[in-house]
Amino acid sequence: MVFQIKIAQGLKAVDAAAWDACALQAGSDEDDPFNPFVSHAFLSALEDSGCVGRKAGWAPVHILAEDEGGKLAGAAPCYVKSHSMGEYVFDHSWADAYERAGGRYYPKLQVAVPFTPVTGPRLLVPAGPQADNVRAHLIAGLRALRDQIGASSIHATFLQQTDLTALTGQAFLRRDDQQFHWFNEGYGTFDDFLAALASRKRKVIKRERRDALGNGISIEWLTGSEITEAHWDAFFAFYMDTGSRKWGRPYLNRPFFSLIGERMADRILLVMAKRAGRYIAGAINLIGDKRLYGRNWGCIEDHPFLHFEVCYYQAIAFAIARGLERVEAGAQGEHKLARGYRPVITSSAHDIADPSLRRAVQAYLDQERRYMSEAVDELAEATPFKHREES
């Protein structure tokens, strides 16, 4: 079957139910059936709030595949980028080298969820006999758009295995990185999780949790209708204060949080810390069917270990309470290892138009993948869990 490829310059042009029918059926058995970041609600909130758009350097050009009857059969969230910020898969050195050699690296095409280092479907194609065919059409559509606008490259980031296989099968270059995820081994309580750790590590976590909640600090979990605009006001103050110091310019604005609160509140968990009658810190998480996704954190008071408590330990406790299989705590951070999070490989795929740049990038990635595999194996040996002789 031949599918027609179209470009949508914004999700307002795409029926929400049709998009979600593709997005929310695109995961494989080992992935989360509901990845909230590729939902129409989340991606459209980025656009409608102005966090994403031409002025932000993220111009939407979503790739759509329609069948002969005009029904949406697949899609890919795609953006024309004029910079490399907000991606969490860093290609600044590629851009710099190419432009010093006389090339033009920007614009480029980014197949991604903006500002979100979370693995999930990127070629949004429901399972079925035509799935591979639809993916091939989407990939061809990406390359046609790249040629049409004179982009240097296509970058599809934080890929699940199905999409990675499809893209590397079409000669995209694979890149690997690492994150730290917590896995629920059937724990009934947080203490059950602690019991799986070596004694010394268990004592450290207990002390950190005790110290974090000193000075009269309490923790609240808020989700669904419990989240009010006052909560968003408080959280945004934390986000701006911490984000401005850490990154210089936070990517998300205040309207974005209100929009996701309106559109997907049941999929949001706010972990808020309160002291002396006011909120002083908080973290936002999104809730999938099998996973909890930690995203942004901030505070207006500094307290020892409060970051670990709000972002990591409370996420573990919530996942155990909800029976979720995994907590994904965002990019980077080897400090997560001592808190029971394990190293995992994340992958992206890159298609470079210029043969000379492609050869240089391929050589670099071959070496980087070997290093990353060795690093993850080494880190896996340093987890705080009991060794067999301690069990």
PAVEXLO-528236 format. One line per 10 residues: number of its first residue (from 1); their letters; for each residue x, y, z of N, C-alpha, C, O. Coordinates in steps of 0.05 Angstrom, whole numbers. Layout:
<atoms>
NUM> A> X,Y,Z,X,Y,Z,X,Y,Z,X,Y,Z  ...
</atoms>
This chain:
<atoms>
1> MVFQIKIAQG> 17,-24,0,0,0,0,18,25,0,38,26,14  9,45,-15,24,70,-16,10,90,2,-15,93,1  25,104,18,15,123,37,23,151,28,45,155,17  6,170,31,12,198,24,25,212,48,14,211,70  47,226,43,61,241,64,53,270,63,53,283,42  46,281,87,39,309,89,55,321,112,65,306,130  56,347,112,70,362,134,50,379,149,34,393,136  50,377,175,32,394,192,50,413,207,67,405,223  45,439,202,61,459,216,48,467,242,42,491,248  43,447,258,30,451,284,9,430,288,-4,420,269
11> LKAVDAAAWD> 4,422,313,-15,401,320,-44,411,318,-62,394,320  -48,437,316,-76,446,312,-87,435,286,-112,432,284  -70,428,267,-79,418,242,-83,387,242,-91,376,222  -79,375,265,-81,345,267,-102,338,288,-102,348,310  -121,321,280,-141,312,299,-128,298,323,-112,280,319  -136,306,347,-123,295,371,-127,265,374,-109,251,380  -152,256,369,-158,228,372,-142,211,351,-132,189,358  -139,221,327,-124,207,306,-95,205,313,-82,184,310  -83,228,323,-55,228,331,-51,208,354,-32,192,353  -68,210,374,-64,192,397,-68,163,391,-56,145,403
21> ACALQAGSDE> -86,157,372,-90,129,363,-64,118,352,-58,94,355  -48,135,339,-22,126,329,-2,125,351,13,105,355  0,147,367,21,150,387,18,130,409,38,118,418  -6,125,418,-9,109,442,-11,79,437,-13,63,455  -9,72,411,-7,43,404,20,36,392,24,14,382  38,56,393,64,52,379,84,37,396,105,28,385  80,35,422,100,21,439,100,-9,435,79,-21,428  123,-21,439,125,-50,438,119,-61,465,114,-47,484  118,-88,468,110,-100,492,128,-92,516,118,-90,539  153,-87,511,171,-81,533,171,-51,540,183,-43,560
31> DDPFNPFVSH> 157,-35,524,155,-6,529,130,1,544,113,-16,549  128,26,552,104,35,566,81,38,546,85,53,526  59,25,549,36,28,530,27,57,527,19,65,506  29,73,549,22,101,547,46,118,554,54,120,577  58,129,534,80,148,538,69,176,536,63,185,514  65,190,559,50,215,559,63,237,542,49,256,534  89,235,537,103,257,523,96,259,493,99,280,481  88,236,482,81,237,453,51,241,449,42,240,426  36,245,470,8,250,468,3,277,455,19,295,457  -20,280,442,-28,306,430,-29,327,451,-22,350,447
41> AFLSALEDSG> -39,320,475,-42,339,497,-16,352,505,-14,376,508  5,335,508,31,346,517,44,362,495,53,385,500  46,351,471,60,365,449,45,390,441,58,410,435  19,390,441,4,414,434,6,435,455,6,459,449  9,427,481,14,447,502,40,462,498,42,486,503  60,448,489,86,461,483,82,482,461,93,504,463  66,475,441,62,494,419,44,517,427,50,540,422  22,511,440,2,531,447,12,551,467,3,574,468  31,543,484,43,561,504,65,578,493,74,597,505  75,571,469,97,586,457,124,576,465,144,587,457
51> CVGRKAGWAP> 125,554,481,151,542,487,165,531,462,189,532,459  148,522,444,157,511,418,145,528,396,122,535,397  162,534,376,153,550,354,177,562,339,200,557,348  172,576,318,194,587,302,212,605,318,236,604,316  199,623,335,215,641,351,233,627,371,255,636,378  224,603,380,240,588,399,261,571,385,277,557,399  261,570,359,280,554,344,271,525,342,288,507,336  246,520,347,234,493,345,209,496,328,186,496,338  212,499,302,189,503,284,176,476,278,189,459,265  151,471,285,138,445,280,135,439,250,125,456,235
61> VHILAEDEGG> 142,415,243,138,405,215,132,375,218,147,358,209  110,369,231,104,341,238,98,325,212,84,335,194  110,301,210,107,284,186,82,266,190,81,252,210  64,267,171,40,251,173,39,231,149,45,239,127  31,207,154,26,187,133,-3,180,133,-14,170,153  -17,185,111,-45,179,108,-50,157,88,-36,155,68  -70,140,94,-76,119,75,-93,130,52,-99,154,51  -102,112,34,-116,121,10,-143,134,17,-153,150,1  -153,128,40,-179,141,49,-175,166,65,-195,177,74  -150,175,68,-145,199,83,-142,195,113,-141,215,128
71> KLAGAAPCYV> -142,170,122,-140,164,151,-110,165,159,-93,155,145  -105,177,182,-78,179,192,-68,151,200,-80,138,217  -46,142,187,-35,116,192,-9,117,207,0,96,217  3,140,209,28,143,224,36,172,225,27,188,208  54,179,243,63,206,246,90,206,260,98,187,272  104,229,257,129,233,272,130,262,281,128,280,265  133,266,307,136,294,317,163,305,308,184,295,316  163,325,292,188,335,279,189,365,280,168,379,279  213,376,281,217,404,284,241,413,267,261,399,265  239,436,255,262,449,242,277,464,264,266,482,278
81> KSHSMGEYVF> 302,457,268,318,470,289,339,489,278,351,484,257  342,512,291,362,532,284,384,532,304,402,550,303  384,514,323,405,511,344,404,483,354,388,466,344  420,477,374,421,450,385,414,449,415,424,432,430  398,468,424,391,470,453,366,454,458,348,452,441  364,444,483,339,431,492,336,403,481,313,393,481  358,390,473,356,363,461,367,341,478,357,318,477  387,346,494,400,327,512,415,305,498,424,286,510  418,307,472,437,291,456,454,311,441,445,323,422  479,314,450,494,337,442,509,334,416,525,315,413
91> DHSWADAYER> 504,352,397,519,352,372,532,378,366,538,385,343  537,394,387,549,421,383,577,418,370,584,435,353  592,398,377,618,394,365,616,388,335,633,396,319  596,372,327,592,366,299,586,392,284,597,397,263  568,408,295,561,433,282,585,452,279,589,464,258  600,454,301,623,472,301,644,463,280,654,479,265  650,437,279,669,427,260,660,431,231,676,439,214  634,426,226,624,428,199,624,457,190,631,463,167  617,475,207,616,504,199,644,515,197,649,533,180  663,506,213,691,515,209,702,505,183,720,517,172
101> AGGRYYPKLQ> 692,482,173,701,471,147,686,484,124,691,477,101  668,503,130,654,517,108,626,508,103,613,518,85  616,488,119,589,478,115,568,494,130,575,513,145  543,487,127,521,501,142,505,479,156,490,464,143  508,477,182,496,456,197,466,461,203,451,442,204  459,486,206,431,493,212,419,506,187,432,521,173  394,499,181,375,484,197,380,454,196,393,443,178  370,440,216,370,411,217,342,403,226,326,419,235  335,377,222,310,366,230,313,350,255,332,333,257  295,354,274,296,340,300,270,325,304,249,337,306
111> VAVPFTPVTG> 272,298,305,249,281,312,251,275,341,267,258,349  234,288,357,238,287,386,214,298,401,196,309,388  215,296,427,197,311,444,214,334,456,233,328,470  208,359,450,226,380,459,230,381,489,212,377,504  255,386,496,263,390,524,259,365,542,256,368,566  258,341,530,249,317,544,266,293,538,263,280,518  286,287,556,303,264,551,291,238,561,301,225,579  269,231,548,254,207,556,251,189,531,241,198,511  259,164,534,256,145,512,226,139,507,210,136,526  219,137,481,191,131,474,189,129,444,209,133,429
121> PRLLVPAGPQ> 165,124,434,161,122,405,166,149,391,158,170,402  178,149,368,182,173,352,170,170,324,160,189,313  170,145,314,154,139,290,128,127,301,127,103,308  108,143,302,83,136,315,66,119,297,50,130,281  69,93,299,56,75,280,44,52,296,58,37,310  17,48,295,5,26,309,14,-1,297,22,-3,274  14,-21,314,21,-48,305,1,-57,284,-23,-50,285  11,-73,265,-7,-83,244,10,-92,220,34,-87,219  -3,-104,200,12,-114,176,25,-93,160,44,-99,146  16,-67,162,28,-46,146,48,-29,163,58,-9,153
131> ADNVRAHLIA> 54,-37,188,70,-20,205,97,-14,193,105,9,193  111,-34,183,138,-29,172,136,-11,148,154,6,143  116,-15,132,112,1,108,107,30,115,118,48,103  91,35,136,86,62,144,111,75,155,117,98,148  127,60,170,152,71,180,170,79,157,183,100,158  172,62,137,188,68,114,179,93,100,196,109,91  153,98,98,143,122,86,150,147,103,157,168,92  148,144,129,155,167,146,184,174,144,191,197,143  201,154,143,230,159,139,236,172,113,251,191,111  223,162,92,226,175,65,215,204,66,227,221,53
141> GLRALRDQIG> 194,208,80,183,235,83,203,254,97,205,277,90  216,244,118,236,260,132,259,267,114,268,290,114  268,248,98,290,254,80,282,273,58,298,291,50  258,271,48,248,289,27,246,317,39,253,337,25  237,320,63,235,346,76,262,358,81,267,382,77  281,342,89,308,351,93,319,363,67,331,384,68  316,349,45,326,359,20,311,384,11,323,402,0  285,385,16,269,408,8,277,434,22,278,455,9  284,432,47,291,457,62,321,461,64,329,481,76  336,443,53,365,446,54,377,441,82,397,453,89
151> ASSIHATFLQ> 365,423,97,375,417,124,400,399,121,403,383,102  418,401,141,442,385,140,438,356,148,453,338,140  417,352,165,416,326,178,388,321,191,372,340,194  383,296,198,359,288,213,369,274,239,387,258,238  357,282,261,364,270,287,339,260,301,322,276,308  338,235,306,316,223,321,326,213,347,343,195,348  317,225,369,329,221,395,312,206,415,287,208,414  325,192,433,312,176,455,292,157,443,267,159,447  303,138,427,287,119,411,281,93,426,299,83,439  257,83,423,251,56,431,262,37,410,268,46,387
161> QTDLTALTGQ> 265,11,416,279,-7,399,267,-10,371,281,-12,352  240,-10,370,227,-13,343,235,9,324,241,3,301  236,34,334,243,56,316,273,56,310,281,62,288  289,49,330,318,48,326,324,27,304,341,33,287  311,5,305,316,-16,284,308,-6,257,322,-11,237  284,7,256,275,18,230,294,38,218,300,38,194  304,56,235,320,78,225,348,69,218,359,76,197  360,52,235,387,42,228,385,23,204,405,21,189  362,10,200,358,-6,176,357,11,151,361,0,129  352,37,154,352,55,131,377,73,132,377,96,122
171> AFLRRDDQQF> 399,62,143,425,75,142,429,99,160,447,114,156  411,103,180,417,123,200,439,113,218,442,89,221  455,131,229,477,124,247,467,123,276,453,140,285  475,102,290,466,98,317,485,112,337,509,111,334  473,125,356,488,137,378,477,127,405,452,126,408  494,120,424,486,111,450,495,130,472,516,143,470  478,132,492,484,147,516,474,131,540,465,109,537  475,143,564,466,128,587,448,146,604,450,171,605  430,133,619,414,145,639,413,126,663,425,104,663  399,135,684,396,118,708,367,115,714,353,134,719
181> HWFNEGYGTF> 357,90,714,329,83,719,327,65,744,345,50,750  305,68,758,299,51,781,279,30,772,259,36,758  284,4,779,267,-18,771,253,-30,795,265,-35,816  227,-33,793,211,-45,814,212,-75,812,201,-87,793  225,-87,832,228,-117,832,206,-130,849,210,-149,863  181,-119,846,159,-130,861,158,-121,890,147,-135,907  169,-98,896,170,-88,924,141,-80,933,126,-68,918  135,-87,957,109,-79,969,111,-53,983,91,-39,985  134,-46,993,138,-22,1008,166,-11,1002,183,-25,991  171,14,1010,198,26,1008,218,10,1024,241,6,1016
191> DDFLAALASR> 210,0,1047,228,-16,1064,236,-42,1050,258,-52,1054  218,-53,1033,225,-77,1018,247,-71,999,266,-87,995  246,-47,986,267,-39,968,293,-36,984,314,-45,975  292,-22,1007,316,-19,1023,328,-45,1031,353,-48,1033  311,-65,1036,321,-92,1045,338,-105,1023,354,-123,1029  335,-96,998,350,-108,976,378,-96,974,394,-105,958  383,-75,989,409,-61,987,429,-71,1008,422,-83,1028  454,-67,1001,475,-73,1021,471,-57,1046,461,-34,1044  478,-67,1069,472,-54,1095,482,-26,1096,468,-8,1105  507,-21,1087,518,6,1089,503,25,1072,498,48,1080
201> KRKVIKRERR> 495,17,1048,480,34,1030,452,40,1041,442,62,1038  440,20,1053,414,23,1065,414,44,1087,396,60,1089  435,43,1103,438,63,1125,441,91,1114,430,110,1126  456,94,1093,461,121,1081,434,132,1072,428,156,1077  418,116,1058,392,126,1048,374,133,1071,360,154,1069  373,117,1091,356,123,1114,365,150,1127,348,166,1135  391,154,1129,400,179,1141,394,203,1123,386,224,1133  397,200,1097,390,221,1079,361,229,1080,354,253,1081  344,209,1081,315,215,1083,308,228,1109,291,247,1110  320,220,1131,315,232,1157,324,261,1157,310,279,1167
211> DALGNGISIE> 348,266,1146,359,293,1146,343,311,1127,339,335,1133  334,300,1104,319,316,1085,293,327,1097,284,349,1090  281,311,1114,255,318,1125,257,331,1153,238,333,1168  282,339,1160,285,354,1184,275,383,1181,265,390,1159  277,398,1201,268,427,1200,239,429,1194,230,449,1183  223,409,1202,194,411,1199,184,409,1170,163,419,1164  199,396,1152,191,394,1124,172,370,1121,177,348,1132  151,374,1106,132,353,1100,129,350,1070,136,369,1055  120,328,1060,118,322,1032,88,316,1025,74,303,1039  80,327,1002,53,322,991,55,311,963,72,319,947
221> WLTGSEITEA> 38,291,957,34,282,930,8,294,919,-13,292,932  10,307,896,-14,319,884,-17,309,856,2,310,840  -41,301,849,-47,292,822,-76,298,815,-92,302,833  -82,299,789,-110,303,781,-121,330,790,-108,350,789  -145,329,800,-159,353,809,-148,366,834,-155,388,841  -130,351,847,-117,363,871,-98,386,863,-91,402,880  -89,386,838,-69,407,830,-84,432,822,-101,432,804  -78,454,835,-91,479,830,-72,499,817,-48,493,815  -82,521,808,-65,542,797,-45,552,818,-23,560,811  -53,552,843,-34,561,864,-11,542,866,12,550,871
231> HWDAFFAFYM> -16,516,862,6,496,862,25,502,838,49,501,841  13,507,815,29,513,791,46,539,796,69,540,787  34,559,808,49,583,814,73,577,831,95,587,825  69,562,852,91,555,870,112,539,855,136,544,857  103,518,840,123,501,826,138,518,806,163,514,803  125,535,791,139,551,771,160,569,784,181,573,772  155,580,807,175,596,821,200,579,827,222,588,824  196,553,836,218,536,841,233,530,815,258,532,813  218,524,794,230,517,768,247,540,757,269,535,748  237,564,759,251,587,748,276,593,765,297,599,753
241> DTGSRKWGRP> 274,591,791,297,597,808,319,577,803,342,585,798  313,552,804,334,531,801,343,529,772,367,526,766  324,531,753,330,528,725,348,551,715,366,547,699  343,575,725,359,598,716,387,596,726,406,604,712  391,584,750,418,581,760,432,558,746,457,559,743  417,538,739,430,514,727,435,516,697,456,509,687  415,526,683,417,527,654,419,555,642,426,558,619  412,575,658,413,602,647,387,612,636,380,635,639  373,594,622,347,601,611,329,577,610,331,560,592  311,575,629,292,552,629,275,552,604,269,573,593
251> YLNRPFFSLI> 269,528,594,255,526,569,225,529,571,212,536,551  213,523,594,184,522,596,174,547,610,186,558,628  151,557,600,139,581,612,115,574,629,106,551,630  104,594,643,82,590,662,57,579,648,44,561,659  49,590,624,25,579,611,26,549,605,6,536,605  50,539,599,52,511,593,42,493,616,28,474,611  49,500,640,41,484,663,11,485,667,-1,464,674  -1,508,663,-31,509,664,-44,492,643,-64,478,648  -32,492,619,-44,476,597,-42,446,602,-62,432,598  -20,437,612,-19,408,617,-36,401,641,-47,379,643
261> GERMADRILL> -39,420,660,-57,416,682,-86,413,673,-102,398,684  -94,428,652,-121,426,641,-125,401,625,-146,389,626  -104,393,610,-107,372,590,-100,344,599,-110,325,588  -83,342,620,-74,315,627,-67,313,657,-47,300,664  -83,326,674,-76,327,702,-75,300,715,-59,296,733  -91,280,705,-90,254,717,-64,239,711,-58,218,723  -48,250,693,-22,238,686,1,253,698,24,248,691  -5,271,716,15,288,729,17,282,759,-3,279,772  41,279,769,46,278,797,64,301,805,87,303,795  55,319,822,71,339,834,79,330,862,62,323,878
271> VMAKRAGRYI> 105,329,867,115,323,894,124,350,905,143,362,896  110,359,926,115,385,937,125,383,966,113,368,982  145,399,972,156,400,999,147,426,1012,148,447,1000  138,424,1037,127,447,1052,141,450,1078,147,430,1092  147,475,1085,158,481,1112,147,508,1122,145,527,1107  139,508,1147,129,532,1159,105,544,1144,102,568,1142  88,526,1134,64,535,1121,66,544,1092,46,553,1081  89,541,1080,92,548,1051,108,527,1036,125,513,1048  103,525,1011,118,506,994,146,517,989,149,541,983  166,500,991,193,509,987,208,494,965,229,503,957
281> AGAINLIGDK> 196,472,955,209,457,934,189,438,921,168,432,933  195,429,897,177,411,884,189,398,859,209,408,848  177,376,851,185,362,827,160,353,811,140,345,824  161,355,785,139,346,768,147,320,755,169,316,745  128,301,756,131,275,743,107,270,726,85,280,732  111,255,704,88,246,688,85,216,692,104,201,695  60,208,692,53,180,699,45,165,673,25,172,660  59,144,667,52,126,645,36,103,656,28,103,680  31,83,639,17,59,649,35,41,665,27,27,683  61,41,658,80,24,671,103,39,684,118,28,701
291> RLYGRNWGCI> 106,65,678,130,79,687,123,107,698,102,119,691  140,116,715,138,144,725,162,159,714,185,149,715  157,182,702,177,198,689,183,223,704,167,242,705  206,224,718,214,249,731,224,269,712,240,263,694  214,294,715,223,315,696,237,338,709,261,338,711  222,358,719,235,382,728,232,385,759,213,376,771  252,398,770,253,403,799,262,431,804,275,444,787  255,441,828,264,467,836,259,472,865,244,458,878  273,492,877,270,498,905,275,528,909,289,541,893  265,538,931,272,566,939,285,566,967,292,588,977
301> EDHPFLHFEV> 289,543,978,305,540,1003,323,516,999,315,496,988  348,518,1009,367,496,1008,366,481,1034,370,492,1055  362,454,1031,363,437,1054,378,411,1046,374,402,1024  394,400,1064,409,377,1057,392,354,1047,372,346,1060  399,342,1024,387,318,1013,358,322,1005,345,302,998  347,346,1005,319,350,997,315,344,968,294,333,961  335,350,951,333,343,923,330,312,920,313,303,904  347,297,934,345,268,931,318,258,941,306,240,929  308,269,963,282,261,974,259,266,954,243,249,948  258,291,945,235,299,928,236,286,901,215,277,890
311> CYYQAIAFAI> 259,284,889,261,274,862,264,244,860,253,231,842  279,231,878,286,203,875,271,185,894,258,166,885  272,191,920,260,173,939,230,174,938,216,153,940  219,198,935,189,200,933,179,187,907,158,176,907  195,189,886,187,176,861,186,146,864,168,133,854  206,135,878,206,106,883,182,98,900,169,79,894  176,114,921,154,107,938,127,108,923,110,91,927  124,128,905,100,130,889,98,106,870,76,95,867  120,99,857,119,77,838,112,51,852,96,35,842  122,47,876,115,23,891,86,23,898,72,3,895
321> ARGLERVEAG> 76,46,907,47,49,915,29,44,891,7,32,895  37,53,868,20,50,844,26,24,828,12,18,809  46,9,836,53,-16,822,66,-11,795,63,-27,777  80,12,792,93,19,767,120,3,766,132,-3,786  128,-3,741,151,-20,738,178,-6,738,199,-18,744  178,20,732,203,34,729,200,64,736,178,75,731  221,76,746,223,105,748,245,114,730,268,105,733  239,132,712,260,144,695,265,173,706,247,190,705  289,177,715,295,202,730,309,223,713,322,241,724  307,221,686,319,242,670,348,237,662,358,215,666
331> AQGEHKLARG> 360,257,650,386,254,639,408,256,660,405,269,681  430,242,654,455,244,669,452,238,699,431,228,707  473,242,715,471,240,743,480,213,755,463,197,762  506,209,756,516,184,768,510,183,798,512,161,810  503,206,810,495,205,839,469,189,843,464,181,865  454,184,822,430,168,824,437,138,830,420,124,841  460,130,822,469,102,826,467,94,855,457,72,861  477,111,873,477,104,901,450,104,913,446,94,935  430,115,899,402,116,908,385,94,897,361,95,898  398,74,885,383,50,875,375,51,846,360,34,837
341> YRPVITSSAH> 384,71,831,378,73,803,401,59,787,424,61,795  394,45,766,413,29,751,419,42,724,402,55,713  443,38,714,450,49,688,437,34,665,435,9,665  426,49,646,414,37,622,424,53,597,432,76,599  424,40,575,432,52,550,408,66,537,386,55,537  411,91,528,391,104,511,404,108,484,428,111,481  387,109,463,397,110,436,383,131,419,360,138,423  398,141,399,387,159,379,398,151,352,415,134,350  387,163,331,395,156,304,397,182,288,382,201,291  418,183,270,425,208,257,431,203,227,445,184,220
351> DIADPSLRRA> 420,220,211,423,217,182,436,243,172,424,264,172  461,241,163,477,264,155,478,265,125,486,246,112  471,288,113,470,290,84,497,291,71,502,277,51  516,306,82,542,310,70,559,285,75,563,278,99  569,271,54,584,246,59,609,250,76,616,232,91  623,272,73,647,277,89,640,279,119,654,267,135  620,295,125,612,298,153,601,271,163,607,264,186  587,257,147,576,231,156,598,212,163,597,198,184  620,210,147,642,192,153,655,200,180,662,182,196  659,226,184,672,234,209,654,228,233,664,219,253
361> VQAYLDQERR> 628,233,230,610,227,252,608,197,258,608,189,281  608,181,237,606,152,240,630,142,255,627,125,273  654,151,248,678,142,262,677,150,292,685,134,309  668,174,297,665,183,325,645,166,340,650,158,363  622,160,328,601,145,341,610,116,346,603,105,367  624,104,328,634,77,332,651,75,357,648,57,373  668,95,361,685,95,385,669,102,410,674,90,431  650,121,407,634,128,430,617,105,440,614,102,465  606,90,422,589,67,431,605,46,446,595,35,466  629,41,438,646,22,452,651,32,481,649,17,500
371> YMSEAVDELA> 658,58,483,663,69,509,638,68,526,639,61,550  615,74,515,590,75,530,582,48,540,573,45,563  586,27,524,580,0,532,597,-8,556,587,-20,575  623,-2,554,641,-9,576,634,7,601,635,-4,623  627,32,598,620,49,621,595,39,636,595,38,660  575,31,620,551,21,633,556,-5,647,545,-10,669  572,-23,635,579,-48,649,594,-43,675,589,-56,695  612,-23,675,627,-17,699,609,-5,720,611,-12,744  591,13,712,573,25,731,554,5,743,546,7,767  545,-14,727,527,-35,737,539,-51,760,524,-61,777
381> EATPFKHREE> 565,-53,761,579,-67,782,579,-50,808,585,-61,829  573,-25,806,575,-7,829,548,0,841,546,18,857  527,-15,834,500,-10,846,501,-17,875,517,-33,884  482,-5,891,482,-10,920,469,-36,929,466,-41,952  460,-52,910,446,-76,916,464,-97,928,488,-98,922  453,-115,944,468,-136,956,481,-154,935,469,-160,914  506,-162,940,518,-183,924,507,-210,933,495,-212,954  511,-229,916,499,-255,922,508,-266,950,492,-279,964  533,-261,957,542,-272,982,530,-258,1006,531,-267,1029  517,-234,1001,504,-220,1023,475,-228,1026,463,-221,1046
391> S> 464,-241,1006,435,-247,1006,428,-268,1026,405,-276,1029
</atoms>
